[in-house]
Amino acid sequence: MPAKSLRTSESHTLELAAHAHAQQMATRVVASRSTDVEDCRELLGMLGLSGSAGLPVAESPVRR
């Protein structure tokens, strides 16, 4: 693998790790500020963080 491609791959891997960490931190903040479990679940869903919290993610309905 060429050196430039290897650096790009490493950079992408680091970016994915940073994104996952940011999502984890955001999930913790939402959980700490929620009033109860349902509130937390609803807020995480609105913010698109359900998957990072380990909750099932509902697929969006298809628009026609």
Secondary structure as GFF3:
##gff-version 3
##sequence-region A 1 64
A	DSSP	alpha_helix	3	33	.	.	.	ID=ss1
A	DSSP	alpha_helix	37	46	.	.	.	ID=ss2
A	DSSP	three_ten_helix	51	53	.	.	.	ID=ss3
###
